[in-house]
Amino acid sequence: MDSQVISCDHVVIGSGIAGLWTAIHLAERGSVAVLTKSTLRESSTEYAQGGIAVALCPMDTPELHEQDTLEAGAGLCDEPAVRVLTQEGPQAVQELIDRGAQFDRENGTLLYGREAAHRTTRIVHAYGDATGAEVERTAIEAAGELPTITTYEESAAAELIIADGECAGVEVVRIPGGQRMRFIANSVLIATGGAGSLFLYSTNPPVATADGMALALRAGCALQDMEFVQFHPTALASEGYPKFLISEAVRGEGAVLVNSEGRAFMGEYHQLADLAPRDVVARAIVSEMRKQGGQHVRLDFSPIPAARIKERFPGILDELRKRGFDPLHSAKAVCVWGVRELRRARGQPAGQQLTAGRAGVRQTHRGDNGPTGPSTRRPAAEG
Ligand SMILES: Cc1cc2nc3c(=O)[nH]c(=O)nc-3n(C[C@H](O)[C@H](O)[C@H](O)COP(=O)(O)OP(=O)(O)OC[C@H]3O[C@@H](n4cnc5c(N)ncnc54)[C@H](O)[C@@H]3O)c2cc1C
């Protein structure tokens, strides 16, 4: 079957925040095709809950954010990448605001939440716990206003086209139907997100299947840091797939992990107790689960006033209630377990091929949230 051939200046693979934001910036430099294998919205970005860590609060500085990130990274961070994240974060979030993102405010001032390993409140959020959906909406609308961007839904990148050692485009398979298309471009950006859905248990959406890593590997790139799989400590221990993530912002607001005896245990593992880096919390949960014969630990919401839970975590509350848990009306509300989070890799550039966001390039996130914990026997992944 002949494939349709489309020529453009730039191809971006993936419609999460990394892909769309890059496309928006590339749009000044020529025509951009954004490919995405499901709908535009279906991405980890859409499901991000707690918010974005950024030094915008008047008492905060990028330098403090950098220090916290490096400390949580336990010496394993790529320092220049951390610097980019912490120094450029405020400007990037301001750009999201300028393009219409509605982050939560009180009397016009941004509200900041707190999460593990951050010494201060620095998490901007939207609609309580629907930050990702607001970021994705903003990016889709901003991209939609630019005439040089064309989006292709249900179009999965299947193979990079390599000519004379350079990346010249990408082969695409339409889903469903299986028709082939070829995009020929001066640059190809891989922004395909993570690998979480390769694991038996995951809180990632089904589209997170490491496609970008596979594309890069097949094109001859080396992958780096594949051993870094981030654990998200708290996913709801209930039926269904993907597993429902309970943001660590919940612990930032005061919720406490307790064992089967109802005893708070995080203080025995780290001086920051429930606000320890994410990997420390994940390991502690696994350790407690082992001590109690594999039973899940629980997340006690009772230190958070009910009104605050409703205001800050409306989406989480709603989902928990749908699944038969009600943190407003039971003392030890929610069974959780330590799970394994997303894998990141660094693809080396081949010609004009680049990577961004979860699919690529630099090792900040593991530092932002802490390095990898040990494997649980039944791994699960988050974003
Ligand atoms: C439940 C959950 C909660 C989270 N909460 C937070 C939070 O509070 N704060 C925070 O900072 N981070 C959070 N994260 C992580 C955050 O969402 C991700 O780090 C970020 O959104 C990744 O963006 P991305 O653009 O790199 O990837 P994604 O948003 O996953 O986008 C990848 C895109 O690539 C597309 N794609 C994949 N393969 C192909 C292919 N072969 N061809 C074409 N398209 C393809 C996908 O369909 C998707 O559109 C959370 C993640 C999850 C899953």
The ligand as a Gaussian input file, in Angstrom:
#p B3LYP/6-31G(d) Opt

LIG

0 1
 C       -1.646000      10.378000      37.404000
 C       -0.471000      11.319000      37.225000
 C       -0.314000      12.407000      38.077000
 C        0.761000      13.284000      37.918000
 N        0.861000      14.387000      38.740000
 C        1.862000      15.267000      38.540000
 C        1.961000      16.468000      39.318000
 O        1.132000      16.756000      40.169000
 N        2.994000      17.326000      39.062000
 C        3.928000      17.051000      38.098000
 O        4.859000      17.865000      37.916000
 N        3.856000      15.941000      37.345000
 C        2.850000      15.061000      37.535000
 N        2.768000      13.942000      36.756000
 C        3.798000      13.760000      35.727000
 C        3.515000      14.665000      34.508000
 O        2.170000      14.500000      34.125000
 C        4.435000      14.285000      33.362000
 O        5.778000      14.369000      33.780000
 C        4.298000      15.206000      32.163000
 O        2.950000      15.493000      31.894000
 C        4.950000      14.550000      30.965000
 O        4.680000      15.338000      29.818000
 P        5.144000      14.838000      28.390000
 O        4.644000      15.826000      27.415000
 O        6.593000      14.523000      28.419000
 O        4.392000      13.420000      28.186000
 P        2.847000      13.109000      28.051000
 O        2.012000      14.159000      28.664000
 O        2.626000      11.699000      28.501000
 O        2.625000      13.163000      26.468000
 C        3.118000      12.150000      25.627000
 C        2.344000      12.215000      24.315000
 O        2.954000      11.364000      23.353000
 C        1.948000      10.622000      22.669000
 N        2.570000       9.419000      22.087000
 C        3.160000       8.382000      22.732000
 N        3.654000       7.513000      21.839000
 C        3.371000       8.009000      20.601000
 C        3.610000       7.573000      19.270000
 N        4.251000       6.413000      18.990000
 N        3.174000       8.327000      18.248000
 C        2.503000       9.494000      18.463000
 N        2.250000       9.964000      19.705000
 C        2.677000       9.228000      20.759000
 C        0.915000      10.354000      23.751000
 O       -0.308000       9.963000      23.174000
 C        0.895000      11.737000      24.418000
 O        0.114000      12.642000      23.658000
 C        1.697000      13.058000      36.885000
 C        1.528000      11.974000      36.024000
 C        0.457000      11.117000      36.174000
 C        0.285000       9.968000      35.217000

